Amino acid sequence: PQVPDYICEPMKGYDPGMCLSHGDGDSQGPLGNRIPLILIHGWNPKEIAAEPDLPWEGLAQYLWDTSWFKERYKMYFLLYLSNIPDQGLRDMGLVFCRLLERMDQADPIFRSKRWVHLGHSMGGLVPKSCMHQSRVDRTLKLITLGTPHHGSMLANGPAIEAKAKETSDVRLVQALQTFYELRYLFGPKWYQPNRTDLYWDNYDRLLDYEKRFGSEQNSWLVELNWDTRHDSKIIAYAGSIAPGNVCLFDAYCWGATVVGGVFGLGSDGIVP
């Protein structure tokens, strides 16, 4: 039977909440003997799912123009709502698992395959969460681009504010406030599920969770990282903004200023 262009799974009343698409008109042709490559976009500040080509236009076109890639892989694009206050990453991982099950039901050829996930930023944690929760794992590789595997201290609230103030550097406190105003002013607050699942997991004890900020413990992400069953499948790429950039209205630049100035870490602005 013909596979629908989109297979969707609602998320907490948002319909469609998460959809898997194989592209406009499925110009890639039947899956055949190829491997599904599922591309998963990162955090989108708007309460809408990103369009399939929004984060992937350049890379997807490059891959499509590469003959060996077309012979071996077929691209699928995950679309989802990533900035809903009560929608955490645990929920997104469960919905993604259900979505793959629905794809199996719709396409017997897909059901016979193992797949590769390619996730950008927060999009890398969605399949990782599914891999942790699913009893059947068919993932060959999880490739992540700038994914916050340990969370991001910039998702935290009072814990990072206190750390910034400890530096006695007014510039860094102001940089943190500017970052919040530019990036989170109209989105979920630091204490809502969409942010709490991204709190820094504190594997390196950079934040004072033990004495003052225990409510910001990210037990879910700690549990996810303790699960080492899939470590050999993960290929993680990271990048950082070059120091010395002049920040105007760029939230990523202000985020890099805080992460570098307060913690001495390089970052892409949000992900240490």
N, C-alpha and C positions, 0 to 999 in steps of 0.2 A: 504493500500500500504506500501511497505518496505521503511523505512526512510533512506535517504542517510547517509553514515558514517560522512560526513562533510556538514554542511550548512554554506555558506560563504557570506559575504557582503563586497564589496570593500570599501576602505577608501581613498579618494582623489588620485585616480590613482594607488594605490597599490593593486594588485589583487593576491591572496586574502588578504584583509586587516584585516578581523575579521571572525573567524570561530567557530562554535559550534560543538563539537564532543562528541559522547557518548562512546568513547574508541575504541581501536583496535579490530575490529571484533565484537564489541558489546557483549562481553562475559557476560555482566550483564543480558542479556535477555530482554524481552519486559517490557515496563514501567508499564503496568497493573494498579493496584490500588495504586502504590507507588507515592512518592513525588519527583519531579525533584530537585536535589541539583546541582547547577551550581557553579563550582570552577573556580575562576578568578585569574590568576597569576598577579604578580606585575610588576614593571618597569624592562625592559630587555634592557641593554645598547646596544645590537646589533640591527640593523634594520631588525630583523627577528622576527617572532612570536615564543614564547617559545614552545617547544614540550609539549604535554599533560602531561607527567609524570615528566617533569623537576623540577617544584617546588613542586609537590604533591606526589612524589613517595612513601615516607614513610607513609604519612597520608592516601593516597588513599588505600594503601595495608592494613593498619591497619583497616580502615573502612570496606573494602571488607571482611576481615576475621572476622568481628563482625556480628553475626547472626541477631540480632535485627535490625541493620542498614540496612542490605541487604533486609530485609523484608519490611522496611518502605521507603527507599530512593533508587533512581537510580542516579548515578553520571554523570554529563555532564561537559566537560572541554572547557572553552573559550580560544581561541588562538587569539592573536592580536599583531599588531605592536605598541609598546609603546614608542618608542624613535625617532619618526619622527618629525623634527623641526616644521612643520606647522600643526601638528596634536595635538590639545588640548583636554582636558578632556571633554569639552562640545561636541565636535565632536564625541569622542569615545562613550559617553552616547547615542547620537542619533543613531549611527550605531548599538549599542547594542540593542536598542529598535527595530530597523528594523529587526535585526537578530532574535529576539524572535518572531516577527510577521511572518517571513519566516518559522520558526520552527513550528508555529501554523498551517500554510498552509500545511506543509509537513506531519504533524502528528496530526490527530484529537484527539488522546488520550492526547497528550501534550497540545493541545488547551483547554482541559477541566480542566487543572490542575492549582493550585497555586504552587509557587516554593519558594525555599530557595536559597539565594546567599551566597557564602563563598568567600570573597575577601582578598587576601594578599597584604599589602602595598597599592600602587596606585590602585591595582585591586579592592579595596573596594569602590573607588570613581566612578568607571565606572557604576555599577548598581545604586549607589546613585544618580548619574547624570540622569540616565534613569528614576528612580522613580520620580525625580523632574520634568522632562519634559513630561512624559507620562500622557495622560488623563485617562488611564485605568491601574491600578496597581494591580497586582496579587501576590505581594511579601508577603510571610508569615513572613520571617525573613531575615535580612541582618546581617551576622556575619562577622566582620572585624578583621584582624590580623595585628596589627602594621600599621594601615591606617592613613595617614595624614589628618584627618577630618578638621583641621585648616590650612592645608598646611604645608610647612616647610620653616623656614627662610633660610635654606641652598639652596633653589631654587632662592632666591633673589640675587640682584646684589649689587649696591652701598650702599643700606640701611644697609645690614649686614656688609659690609666692614667698613663703618663708625662706626657702633656699636662696632666692634672688636677693631678698633683703639682707641676708647674712653677708653678702659680698660688700655691703656698704657702698655699692655703686649705683647711684641714682639712675644713671643711664640704663643699666640693665633692668631695673624695676620698671622704668618707663617703656623699655623695649618689650617687656612681657605684656604690659597693658596694651601697647599698640598692636601686638600680635593678636591678643584676644579681641580687640575691637575690629580688626580687619577680617579675622577668620571666623570668629564664633559669635559675632554680635547678633545675628539673626538665626542662629542654629541652636541645637540642644545645649543645655548647660553642662558644666563639668560633672555634675552629680547624676546625670541621666544615663540610661543604659547605653546609648550610642557612644558615650564617652567613657563610661566606667570600664568597658571591656578593652579600652585602649590605654588605661593607666599604665605607667611604667611598672614592669613586674618586679623591679628593685632587686634583681639578681646580684647587683654590685653594691647594694646598700647606699645608693646615691641620695635617696630621700629618707627622711626620718619617719619611717612607718612604725617603728617599735615604740617610741615614746609619745609622739604627738599626733600622728596622722594615720592611725591604724585603719580608719574607715576607708582609706584609699588603697588598701591592699587589693591587688588584682589576683585573687585566688584562681580565677578561671584561666588566665593566661599562664600562671605558674603551672597549673595542672597540664595545660596544653604543651608547654615546653618540657615538662617532665616525661611526656610520652615520646620516647626516642625511637619508636618502632619505624617511623618513616624518615628518620634523619638522612639515611643514605639516598633517599629519593629527591632531596631538596638541593637545588642550585640557587643560591641567593646572591644577587648583585646589589651593591650599594653605591651611592654617590654623595658628594658633598658640595655645597656652595663654596667657592673660593673665598678665603677671608679678605676683608678690606672692601667688599662691595658696599656701595652707597645705597642705603635703604630710603625709599620714598614711600610708595603706597603698596609695597610688595610684602605680603604677610610672610612668605617663605624666607625672605631676607631678614625680617625681624626675628623670626623663629630661630634662624641660624645664629643670630647675634646672642640670643638668650642661651641656647644650648652650648655655644662655644665659650661665652663669657662666664656663665655660671658653673658649667661642668667641665669645660676644657675639651669638649668633644666636637668632632666634625659632624655635619649633618646636611641633609638636603633641605633643611628648613624646619622640618617636622620630625623626621625619622633620624635618630642619632646613629 
